[in-house]
Amino acid sequence: MSASDRIKLEAGWKAALSNEFEQPYMKQLGEFLRAEKAAGKEIYPPGSMIFSAFNSTPLDQVKVVIIGQDPYHGPGQAHGMCFSVQPGVATPPSLVNIYKELKRDLNIDIAQHGYLQSWAEQGVLLLNTSLTVERANAGSHAKKGWQFFTDKVIETVSSHQQHVVFMLWGAHAQSKEKLIDSTKHLVLRSVHPSPLSAYRGFIGNGHFTRANKFLEQHGLQGINWKLPTTVQALG
């Protein structure tokens, strides 16, 4: 059985990325993760959730890509989608600022939870560039191989899809712009929504309106950015 056969991944993504699972970097990454767990380290998100973003947003349905950096590194937060936390977990500060911009931009009331599953199901790929992290150790898996895989993901969306909006918030996300064909996609750039920078250009960027306008101009349905008031985690 090949490595890709063992991984639960939506069929379109699996077809596009199966070769990546056979690469030396991915085998080394798997060995690293197994060794970390054997050493008693807590790794987030749980193994079954590492590829949640892909399983919730099939490749041929991607309309928007939001690029994050690391999964959250606190207990119970990360579930495989950037900026999103599981139901019942306090909304992290960066996501609060995203909600503030949604309120300013589209007059959407600030959600009482941080679970972004409904965005994912509409075609918003919530992609962290590292898909795992050690508890309480931000950036701990940043150079372990995930960067090669997620760069390939960005390139795959760029080549496979038409008229996608890429939201690049902060220097790390903006470093991925070279992977995107800006002749057919919309690239939106701003500072990161973290409390350190949100008021230096994130609040006021208008990205949500601009994204929907671009999608609609190309005959696609815009994203309903308003989150459901009640949420239930996926099993």
Accessible surface in RSA format (square Angstrom, percent):
REM  Atomic radii and reference values for relative SASA: ProtOr
REM  Chains: A
REM  Algorithm: Lee & Richards
REM  Probe-radius: 1.40
REM  Slices: 20
REM RES _ NUM      All-atoms   Total-Side   Main-Chain    Non-polar    All polar
REM                ABS   REL    ABS   REL    ABS   REL    ABS   REL    ABS   REL
RES MET A   1   176.09  91.2  98.32  65.1  77.77 185.2 103.58  88.1  72.52  96.1
RES SER A   2    43.12  36.4  29.77  39.7  13.35  30.7  35.44  75.5   7.68  10.8
RES ALA A   3    21.09  19.4  17.15  26.5   3.93   8.9  17.35  24.4   3.74   9.9
RES SER A   4     8.42   7.1   8.37  11.2   0.06   0.1   0.04   0.1   8.38  11.7
RES ASP A   5    86.06  60.3  63.70  63.4  22.36  52.9  12.89  30.3  73.17  73.0
RES ARG A   6   158.03  66.4 122.54  62.5  35.50  84.5  55.17  75.4 102.86  62.3
RES ILE A   7    42.43  24.1  38.82  28.9   3.60   8.7  41.74  30.1   0.69   1.9
RES LYS A   8   168.93  82.4 152.90  93.8  16.03  38.2 124.54 112.1  44.39  47.3
RES LEU A   9    14.58   8.1   0.11   0.1  14.47  36.4   1.40   1.0  13.19  35.5
RES GLU A  10    44.12  25.3  33.19  25.1  10.93  26.0  26.88  52.0  17.24  14.1
RES ALA A  11    79.89  73.5  66.56 102.7  13.33  30.3  71.27 100.4   8.62  22.8
RES GLY A  12    28.45  35.1   0.00   N/A  28.45  35.1  25.19  69.1   3.26   7.3
RES TRP A  13     0.00   0.0   0.00   0.0   0.00   0.0   0.00   0.0   0.00   0.0
RES LYS A  14    53.81  26.3  53.81  33.0   0.00   0.0  34.68  31.2  19.13  20.4
RES ALA A  15    82.68  76.0  51.65  79.7  31.02  70.6  61.75  87.0  20.92  55.4
RES ALA A  16    39.31  36.1  10.25  15.8  29.06  66.1  22.16  31.2  17.15  45.4
RES LEU A  17     0.22   0.1   0.00   0.0   0.22   0.6   0.22   0.2   0.00   0.0
RES SER A  18    40.31  34.1  39.24  52.4   1.07   2.5  16.37  34.9  23.94  33.5
RES ASN A  19    95.76  66.0  91.02  88.0   4.74  11.4  33.78  81.3  61.98  59.9
RES GLU A  20    20.12  11.6  20.12  15.2   0.00   0.0   0.75   1.4  19.38  15.8
RES PHE A  21     1.12   0.6   0.58   0.4   0.54   1.4   0.58   0.4   0.54   1.6
RES GLU A  22    65.78  37.8  55.16  41.7  10.62  25.3  37.78  73.1  28.00  22.9
RES GLN A  23    54.81  30.6  54.76  40.0   0.05   0.1   6.60  14.1  48.21  36.6
RES PRO A  24    88.53  64.5  85.43  77.9   3.10  11.3  88.27  72.9   0.25   1.6
RES TYR A  25    34.91  16.3  31.35  17.8   3.56   9.3  32.73  24.6   2.18   2.7
RES MET A  26    19.68  10.2  16.68  11.0   3.00   7.1   8.05   6.8  11.63  15.4
RES LYS A  27   110.69  54.0 102.97  63.2   7.73  18.4  63.50  57.2  47.19  50.3
RES GLN A  28   115.75  64.7 110.95  81.1   4.79  11.4  37.74  80.3  78.00  59.2
RES LEU A  29     1.60   0.9   1.32   0.9   0.28   0.7   1.60   1.1   0.00   0.0
RES GLY A  30    18.23  22.5   0.00   N/A  18.23  22.5  17.82  48.9   0.41   0.9
RES GLU A  31   103.06  59.2  97.53  73.8   5.53  13.2  34.52  66.8  68.54  56.0
RES PHE A  32    44.61  22.3  37.51  23.2   7.10  18.5  43.99  26.7   0.61   1.8
RES LEU A  33    22.20  12.4  22.20  15.9   0.00   0.0  22.20  15.6   0.00   0.0
RES ARG A  34   154.08  64.7 147.60  75.2   6.48  15.4  75.79 103.6  78.29  47.5
RES ALA A  35    59.31  54.5  47.78  73.7  11.54  26.2  54.69  77.0   4.62  12.2
RES GLU A  36    24.14  13.9  24.14  18.3   0.00   0.0   0.05   0.1  24.09  19.7
RES LYS A  37   107.66  52.5  91.88  56.4  15.78  37.6  58.65  52.8  49.02  52.2
RES ALA A  38    93.86  86.3  49.14  75.8  44.73 101.7  62.38  87.9  31.48  83.4
RES ALA A  39    73.96  68.0  33.36  51.5  40.60  92.3  46.72  65.8  27.23  72.1
RES GLY A  40    65.31  80.5   0.00   N/A  65.31  80.5  35.88  98.5  29.44  65.9
RES LYS A  41    84.77  41.4  71.55  43.9  13.22  31.5  41.52  37.4  43.25  46.1
RES GLU A  42    83.81  48.1  75.46  57.1   8.35  19.9  40.42  78.2  43.39  35.4
RES ILE A  43    18.46  10.5   2.17   1.6  16.29  39.3   2.17   1.6  16.29  44.2
RES TYR A  44    20.81   9.7  20.81  11.8   0.00   0.0  20.61  15.5   0.21   0.3
RES PRO A  45     2.17   1.6   0.06   0.1   2.11   7.7   0.17   0.1   2.00  12.4
RES PRO A  46    66.05  48.1  57.57  52.5   8.48  30.8  66.05  54.5   0.00   0.0
RES GLY A  47    43.05  53.1   0.00   N/A  43.05  53.1  20.13  55.2  22.92  51.3
RES SER A  48   108.89  92.0  63.92  85.3  44.97 103.6  58.90 125.4  49.99  70.0
RES MET A  49    46.57  24.1  46.50  30.8   0.07   0.2  46.57  39.6   0.00   0.0
RES ILE A  50    18.66  10.6  17.63  13.1   1.03   2.5  17.63  12.7   1.03   2.8
RES PHE A  51    21.87  10.9  20.73  12.8   1.13   3.0  20.74  12.6   1.13   3.2
RES SER A  52    20.40  17.2  15.80  21.1   4.60  10.6   9.95  21.2  10.45  14.6
RES ALA A  53     2.86   2.6   2.37   3.7   0.49   1.1   2.86   4.0   0.00   0.0
RES PHE A  54     0.37   0.2   0.37   0.2   0.00   0.0   0.37   0.2   0.00   0.0
RES ASN A  55    49.95  34.4  26.48  25.6  23.46  56.5  17.39  41.8  32.56  31.5
RES SER A  56    17.60  14.9   4.36   5.8  13.24  30.5   6.81  14.5  10.79  15.1
RES THR A  57     0.63   0.4   0.33   0.3   0.29   0.7   0.45   0.6   0.17   0.3
RES PRO A  58    26.32  19.2  26.32  24.0   0.00   0.0  26.32  21.7   0.00   0.0
RES LEU A  59     3.17   1.8   3.15   2.3   0.03   0.1   3.15   2.2   0.03   0.1
RES ASP A  60    98.45  69.0  77.25  76.9  21.21  50.2  27.02  63.6  71.43  71.2
RES GLN A  61    96.09  53.7  88.11  64.4   7.98  19.0  33.12  70.5  62.97  47.8
RES VAL A  62     3.92   2.6   0.00   0.0   3.92   9.4   0.00   0.0   3.92  10.6
RES LYS A  63    42.84  20.9  42.84  26.3   0.00   0.0  26.46  23.8  16.38  17.5
RES VAL A  64     0.00   0.0   0.00   0.0   0.00   0.0   0.00   0.0   0.00   0.0
RES VAL A  65     0.68   0.4   0.68   0.6   0.00   0.0   0.68   0.6   0.00   0.0
RES ILE A  66     0.50   0.3   0.50   0.4   0.00   0.0   0.50   0.4   0.00   0.0
RES ILE A  67     2.17   1.2   0.00   0.0   2.17   5.2   0.00   0.0   2.17   5.9
RES GLY A  68     6.62   8.2   0.00   N/A   6.62   8.2   6.62  18.2   0.00   0.0
RES GLN A  69    96.17  53.8  90.60  66.2   5.58  13.3  23.14  49.3  73.03  55.4
RES ASP A  70    33.62  23.5  17.58  17.5  16.04  37.9  14.45  34.0  19.16  19.1
RES PRO A  71     6.32   4.6   2.94   2.7   3.38  12.3   4.94   4.1   1.38   8.6
RES TYR A  72    46.94  21.9  42.61  24.2   4.33  11.3  45.70  34.3   1.24   1.5
RES HIS A  73    70.36  38.5  67.85  47.2   2.51   6.4  45.28  46.7  25.08  29.2
RES GLY A  74    17.01  21.0   0.00   N/A  17.01  21.0  16.07  44.1   0.94   2.1
RES PRO A  75    81.73  59.6  64.97  59.2  16.76  60.9  65.59  54.1  16.15 100.4
RES GLY A  76    41.88  51.6   0.00   N/A  41.88  51.6  33.16  91.0   8.71  19.5
RES GLN A  77    41.87  23.4  41.57  30.4   0.30   0.7   5.18  11.0  36.70  27.8
RES ALA A  78     6.66   6.1   1.73   2.7   4.92  11.2   2.90   4.1   3.76  10.0
RES HIS A  79     9.02   4.9   8.80   6.1   0.22   0.6   1.92   2.0   7.10   8.3
RES GLY A  80    12.07  14.9   0.00   N/A  12.07  14.9   6.56  18.0   5.51  12.3
RES MET A  81     6.01   3.1   1.39   0.9   4.62  11.0   1.53   1.3   4.48   5.9
RES CYS A  82     1.04   0.8   0.63   0.7   0.41   1.0   1.04   2.6   0.00   0.0
RES PHE A  83    19.77   9.9  12.84   8.0   6.93  18.0  13.40   8.1   6.36  18.2
RES SER A  84     0.09   0.1   0.00   0.0   0.09   0.2   0.00   0.0   0.09   0.1
RES VAL A  85     0.00   0.0   0.00   0.0   0.00   0.0   0.00   0.0   0.00   0.0
RES GLN A  86    35.84  20.0  35.56  26.0   0.28   0.7   7.50  16.0  28.35  21.5
RES PRO A  87    35.38  25.8  16.85  15.4  18.53  67.3  17.35  14.3  18.02 112.0
RES GLY A  88    87.63 108.1   0.00   N/A  87.63 108.1  44.85 123.1  42.78  95.8
RES VAL A  89    37.66  24.8  27.87  25.2   9.79  23.6  32.05  27.8   5.61  15.2
RES ALA A  90    86.16  79.2  65.62 101.3  20.54  46.7  77.71 109.4   8.45  22.4
RES THR A  91    34.70  24.7  15.76  16.0  18.94  45.1   9.25  12.4  25.45  38.5
RES PRO A  92    10.33   7.5   5.88   5.4   4.45  16.2  10.33   8.5   0.00   0.0
RES PRO A  93    83.68  61.0  78.10  71.2   5.57  20.3  82.93  68.5   0.74   4.6
RES SER A  94    17.02  14.4  16.17  21.6   0.86   2.0   5.28  11.2  11.75  16.5
RES LEU A  95     0.00   0.0   0.00   0.0   0.00   0.0   0.00   0.0   0.00   0.0
RES VAL A  96    47.34  31.2  47.34  42.9   0.00   0.0  47.34  41.1   0.00   0.0
RES ASN A  97     7.86   5.4   7.86   7.6   0.00   0.0   0.00   0.0   7.86   7.6
RES ILE A  98     1.35   0.8   1.35   1.0   0.00   0.0   1.35   1.0   0.00   0.0
RES TYR A  99     3.60   1.7   2.99   1.7   0.62   1.6   3.37   2.5   0.23   0.3
RES LYS A 100    77.49  37.8  73.06  44.8   4.43  10.6  39.14  35.2  38.35  40.9
RES GLU A 101     0.00   0.0   0.00   0.0   0.00   0.0   0.00   0.0   0.00   0.0
RES LEU A 102     4.17   2.3   4.17   3.0   0.00   0.0   4.17   2.9   0.00   0.0
RES LYS A 103    81.00  39.5  76.83  47.1   4.16   9.9  56.25  50.6  24.75  26.4
RES ARG A 104   123.63  51.9  93.55  47.7  30.08  71.6  56.46  77.2  67.17  40.7
RES ASP A 105    31.01  21.7   8.38   8.3  22.63  53.5   1.33   3.1  29.69  29.6
RES LEU A 106    64.93  36.2  41.10  29.4  23.83  59.9  46.79  32.9  18.15  48.8
RES ASN A 107   111.14  76.6  95.37  92.2  15.77  38.0  28.19  67.9  82.95  80.2
RES ILE A 108    27.13  15.4  23.97  17.9   3.17   7.6  26.81  19.3   0.32   0.9
RES ASP A 109    92.02  64.5  82.83  82.4   9.19  21.7  25.20  59.3  66.83  66.6
RES ILE A 110    72.20  41.1  59.83  44.6  12.37  29.8  60.95  43.9  11.24  30.5
RES ALA A 111    23.30  21.4   7.44  11.5  15.86  36.1  16.67  23.5   6.63  17.6
RES GLN A 112   165.11  92.3 130.19  95.1  34.91  83.1  65.21 138.8  99.90  75.8
RES HIS A 113    16.45   9.0  14.35  10.0   2.10   5.4  16.45  17.0   0.00   0.0
RES GLY A 114     0.44   0.5   0.00   N/A   0.44   0.5   0.00   0.0   0.44   1.0
RES TYR A 115    10.92   5.1   9.92   5.6   1.00   2.6   6.59   4.9   4.33   5.3
RES LEU A 116     0.47   0.3   0.47   0.3   0.00   0.0   0.47   0.3   0.00   0.0
RES GLN A 117    13.82   7.7  13.80  10.1   0.02   0.1  10.90  23.2   2.92   2.2
RES SER A 118    25.83  21.8  21.28  28.4   4.55  10.5  22.70  48.3   3.13   4.4
RES TRP A 119     0.95   0.4   0.95   0.5   0.00   0.0   0.95   0.5   0.00   0.0
RES ALA A 120     1.05   1.0   0.46   0.7   0.59   1.3   0.46   0.7   0.59   1.6
RES GLU A 121   102.32  58.7  77.83  58.9  24.50  58.3  29.65  57.4  72.67  59.3
RES GLN A 122    55.25  30.9  42.65  31.2  12.60  30.0  36.94  78.6  18.31  13.9
RES GLY A 123     1.41   1.7   0.00   N/A   1.41   1.7   0.56   1.5   0.85   1.9
RES VAL A 124     0.00   0.0   0.00   0.0   0.00   0.0   0.00   0.0   0.00   0.0
RES LEU A 125     0.19   0.1   0.19   0.1   0.00   0.0   0.19   0.1   0.00   0.0
RES LEU A 126     1.17   0.7   0.47   0.3   0.71   1.8   0.47   0.3   0.71   1.9
RES LEU A 127     0.61   0.3   0.25   0.2   0.36   0.9   0.61   0.4   0.00   0.0
RES ASN A 128    10.39   7.2   8.77   8.5   1.62   3.9   1.37   3.3   9.02   8.7
RES THR A 129     4.30   3.1   4.08   4.1   0.22   0.5   1.69   2.3   2.62   4.0
RES SER A 130     4.50   3.8   4.50   6.0   0.00   0.0   0.00   0.0   4.50   6.3
RES LEU A 131     9.50   5.3   6.93   5.0   2.57   6.5   8.31   5.8   1.19   3.2
RES THR A 132     0.23   0.2   0.23   0.2   0.00   0.0   0.23   0.3   0.00   0.0
RES VAL A 133     0.00   0.0   0.00   0.0   0.00   0.0   0.00   0.0   0.00   0.0
RES GLU A 134    33.97  19.5  33.97  25.7   0.00   0.0   2.02   3.9  31.95  26.1
RES ARG A 135   105.17  44.2  96.82  49.4   8.34  19.9  18.81  25.7  86.35  52.3
RES ALA A 136    80.45  74.0  51.19  79.0  29.25  66.5  52.89  74.5  27.56  73.0
RES ASN A 137    65.48  45.2  62.31  60.2   3.17   7.6  10.66  25.6  54.83  53.0
RES ALA A 138    69.79  64.2  45.24  69.8  24.55  55.8  45.37  63.9  24.41  64.7
RES GLY A 139    36.35  44.8   0.00   N/A  36.35  44.8  21.41  58.8  14.94  33.5
RES SER A 140    26.16  22.1   5.08   6.8  21.08  48.6  15.51  33.0  10.65  14.9
RES HIS A 141     0.80   0.4   0.80   0.6   0.00   0.0   0.73   0.8   0.06   0.1
RES ALA A 142    29.65  27.3  24.77  38.2   4.88  11.1  24.86  35.0   4.79  12.7
RES LYS A 143   175.57  85.7 152.97  93.9  22.60  53.8  98.38  88.6  77.19  82.2
RES LYS A 144    89.56  43.7  74.93  46.0  14.64  34.9  28.65  25.8  60.92  64.9
RES GLY A 145     2.83   3.5   0.00   N/A   2.83   3.5   2.38   6.5   0.44   1.0
RES TRP A 146     6.94   2.8   6.94   3.4   0.00   0.0   6.94   3.7   0.00   0.0
RES GLN A 147    40.26  22.5  40.26  29.4   0.00   0.0  27.83  59.2  12.43   9.4
RES PHE A 148   109.69  54.9 102.66  63.6   7.03  18.3 104.85  63.6   4.84  13.8
RES PHE A 149     0.04   0.0   0.04   0.0   0.00   0.0   0.04   0.0   0.00   0.0
RES THR A 150     0.00   0.0   0.00   0.0   0.00   0.0   0.00   0.0   0.00   0.0
RES ASP A 151    34.99  24.5  34.99  34.8   0.00   0.0   9.39  22.1  25.60  25.5
RES LYS A 152    77.29  37.7  76.13  46.7   1.15   2.7  23.50  21.2  53.79  57.3
RES VAL A 153     0.08   0.1   0.08   0.1   0.00   0.0   0.08   0.1   0.00   0.0
RES ILE A 154     0.76   0.4   0.07   0.1   0.69   1.7   0.76   0.5   0.00   0.0
RES GLU A 155    71.01  40.8  68.00  51.4   3.02   7.2  20.82  40.3  50.19  41.0
RES THR A 156    13.65   9.7  10.28  10.4   3.37   8.0  10.38  13.9   3.27   4.9
RES VAL A 157     0.52   0.3   0.52   0.5   0.00   0.0   0.52   0.5   0.00   0.0
RES SER A 158     5.42   4.6   5.42   7.2   0.00   0.0   2.26   4.8   3.16   4.4
RES SER A 159    84.42  71.3  59.26  79.1  25.15  57.9  49.49 105.4  34.92  48.9
RES HIS A 160    94.01  51.4  67.98  47.2  26.03  66.6  49.79  51.3  44.22  51.5
RES GLN A 161    23.83  13.3  22.79  16.7   1.03   2.5   1.30   2.8  22.53  17.1
RES GLN A 162   102.46  57.3  90.82  66.4  11.65  27.7  44.05  93.8  58.41  44.3
RES HIS A 163    52.89  28.9  52.67  36.6   0.22   0.6  30.89  31.8  22.00  25.6
RES VAL A 164     0.17   0.1   0.17   0.2   0.00   0.0   0.17   0.1   0.00   0.0
RES VAL A 165     0.00   0.0   0.00   0.0   0.00   0.0   0.00   0.0   0.00   0.0
RES PHE A 166     0.02   0.0   0.02   0.0   0.00   0.0   0.02   0.0   0.00   0.0
RES MET A 167     0.00   0.0   0.00   0.0   0.00   0.0   0.00   0.0   0.00   0.0
RES LEU A 168     0.00   0.0   0.00   0.0   0.00   0.0   0.00   0.0   0.00   0.0
RES TRP A 169     3.16   1.3   0.49   0.2   2.67   6.3   0.49   0.3   2.67   4.3
RES GLY A 170     9.52  11.7   0.00   N/A   9.52  11.7   9.52  26.1   0.00   0.0
RES ALA A 171    87.60  80.5  69.26 106.9  18.34  41.7  72.31 101.8  15.30  40.5
RES HIS A 172    63.45  34.7  52.85  36.7  10.60  27.1  46.55  48.0  16.91  19.7
RES ALA A 173     2.25   2.1   1.58   2.4   0.66   1.5   1.58   2.2   0.66   1.8
RES GLN A 174    40.19  22.5  32.17  23.5   8.02  19.1   5.65  12.0  34.54  26.2
RES SER A 175    57.27  48.4  41.06  54.8  16.20  37.3  47.35 100.8   9.92  13.9
RES LYS A 176    18.03   8.8  18.03  11.1   0.00   0.0   0.22   0.2  17.81  19.0
RES GLU A 177    54.03  31.0  51.87  39.2   2.16   5.1  20.45  39.6  33.58  27.4
RES LYS A 178   164.32  80.2 121.26  74.4  43.07 102.5 112.51 101.3  51.81  55.2
RES LEU A 179    28.08  15.6  15.96  11.4  12.12  30.5  20.87  14.7   7.21  19.4
RES ILE A 180    15.05   8.6   0.09   0.1  14.96  36.1   1.27   0.9  13.77  37.4
RES ASP A 181    59.39  41.6  49.86  49.6   9.52  22.5  25.63  60.3  33.75  33.7
RES SER A 182    74.23  62.7  53.46  71.3  20.78  47.9  20.06  42.7  54.17  75.9
RES THR A 183   126.41  89.9  86.65  87.8  39.76  94.8  81.88 110.0  44.53  67.3
RES LYS A 184    43.14  21.0  35.13  21.6   8.02  19.1  32.74  29.5  10.40  11.1
RES HIS A 185     7.71   4.2   0.00   0.0   7.71  19.7   0.00   0.0   7.71   9.0
RES LEU A 186    43.51  24.2  42.08  30.1   1.42   3.6  43.51  30.6   0.00   0.0
RES VAL A 187    26.84  17.7   6.05   5.5  20.79  50.1   6.05   5.3  20.79  56.4
RES LEU A 188     0.93   0.5   0.00   0.0   0.93   2.3   0.93   0.7   0.00   0.0
RES ARG A 189   130.60  54.8 106.71  54.4  23.90  56.9  29.75  40.7 100.86  61.1
RES SER A 190    15.89  13.4   4.24   5.7  11.65  26.8  15.89  33.8   0.00   0.0
RES VAL A 191    48.53  31.9  43.44  39.3   5.09  12.3  46.16  40.1   2.37   6.4
RES HIS A 192    60.22  32.9  59.20  41.2   1.02   2.6  43.80  45.1  16.42  19.1
RES PRO A 193     0.00   0.0   0.00   0.0   0.00   0.0   0.00   0.0   0.00   0.0
RES SER A 194    22.40  18.9  22.40  29.9   0.00   0.0  17.67  37.6   4.73   6.6
RES PRO A 195    84.97  61.9  60.20  54.9  24.77  90.0  62.78  51.8  22.19 137.9
RES LEU A 196   154.17  85.9 139.52  99.8  14.65  36.8 143.35 100.7  10.83  29.1
RES SER A 197    12.50  10.6  11.67  15.6   0.83   1.9  11.03  23.5   1.47   2.1
RES ALA A 198     0.00   0.0   0.00   0.0   0.00   0.0   0.00   0.0   0.00   0.0
RES TYR A 199   149.44  69.8 118.51  67.4  30.93  80.5 103.77  78.0  45.66  56.3
RES ARG A 200   171.12  71.8 141.62  72.2  29.50  70.2  73.25 100.1  97.87  59.3
RES GLY A 201    37.45  46.2   0.00   N/A  37.45  46.2  27.73  76.1   9.72  21.8
RES PHE A 202     0.00   0.0   0.00   0.0   0.00   0.0   0.00   0.0   0.00   0.0
RES ILE A 203    40.32  22.9  23.14  17.2  17.18  41.4  23.14  16.7  17.18  46.6
RES GLY A 204    43.78  54.0   0.00   N/A  43.78  54.0  16.49  45.3  27.29  61.1
RES ASN A 205    20.57  14.2   5.46   5.3  15.12  36.4  14.03  33.8   6.55   6.3
RES GLY A 206    11.28  13.9   0.00   N/A  11.28  13.9  11.17  30.6   0.12   0.3
RES HIS A 207     0.89   0.5   0.89   0.6   0.00   0.0   0.00   0.0   0.89   1.0
RES PHE A 208     0.15   0.1   0.15   0.1   0.00   0.0   0.15   0.1   0.00   0.0
RES THR A 209    56.84  40.4  54.33  55.1   2.51   6.0  52.69  70.8   4.15   6.3
RES ARG A 210   117.18  49.2 113.65  57.9   3.53   8.4  37.94  51.9  79.24  48.0
RES ALA A 211     0.00   0.0   0.00   0.0   0.00   0.0   0.00   0.0   0.00   0.0
RES ASN A 212    24.33  16.8  24.33  23.5   0.00   0.0   8.54  20.6  15.78  15.3
RES LYS A 213   128.35  62.6 124.87  76.6   3.48   8.3  69.45  62.5  58.90  62.7
RES PHE A 214    28.44  14.2  27.33  16.9   1.11   2.9  28.03  17.0   0.41   1.2
RES LEU A 215     0.00   0.0   0.00   0.0   0.00   0.0   0.00   0.0   0.00   0.0
RES GLU A 216   105.31  60.5  86.82  65.7  18.49  44.0  33.56  64.9  71.75  58.6
RES GLN A 217   123.11  68.8  83.99  61.4  39.12  93.1  42.01  89.4  81.10  61.5
RES HIS A 218    72.20  39.5  48.20  33.5  24.00  61.4  31.08  32.0  41.12  47.9
RES GLY A 219    73.47  90.6   0.00   N/A  73.47  90.6  38.99 107.0  34.49  77.2
RES LEU A 220    61.02  34.0  54.67  39.1   6.35  16.0  57.75  40.6   3.27   8.8
RES GLN A 221   144.67  80.9 131.42  96.0  13.25  31.5  42.17  89.8 102.49  77.7
RES GLY A 222    13.79  17.0   0.00   N/A  13.79  17.0   3.85  10.6   9.94  22.3
RES ILE A 223     5.79   3.3   0.26   0.2   5.53  13.3   0.78   0.6   5.01  13.6
RES ASN A 224    93.67  64.6  85.30  82.4   8.38  20.2  31.76  76.4  61.91  59.8
RES TRP A 225     3.45   1.4   0.63   0.3   2.82   6.6   0.63   0.3   2.82   4.6
RES LYS A 226   105.02  51.2  97.83  60.0   7.19  17.1  74.77  67.3  30.25  32.2
RES LEU A 227    12.50   7.0   2.15   1.5  10.35  26.0   2.37   1.7  10.14  27.3
RES PRO A 228    62.49  45.5  48.42  44.1  14.07  51.1  61.34  50.6   1.15   7.2
RES THR A 229   117.39  83.5  91.87  93.1  25.52  60.8  72.50  97.4  44.89  67.9
RES THR A 230   117.30  83.4 102.63 104.0  14.67  35.0  76.58 102.9  40.72  61.6
RES VAL A 231    45.44  29.9  14.58  13.2  30.86  74.4  21.86  19.0  23.58  63.9
RES GLN A 232   159.01  88.9 141.77 103.6  17.24  41.0  47.33 100.7 111.68  84.7
RES ALA A 233    47.14  43.3  31.36  48.4  15.77  35.9  31.36  44.2  15.77  41.8
RES LEU A 234    99.81  55.6  86.39  61.8  13.42  33.7  88.53  62.2  11.28  30.4
RES GLY A 235   125.26 154.5   0.00   N/A 125.26 154.5  77.31 212.2  47.95 107.4
END  Absolute sums over single chains surface
CHAIN  1 A    10769.1       8206.5       2562.6       6024.9       4744.1
END  Absolute sums over all chains
TOTAL         10769.1       8206.5       2562.6       6024.9       4744.1
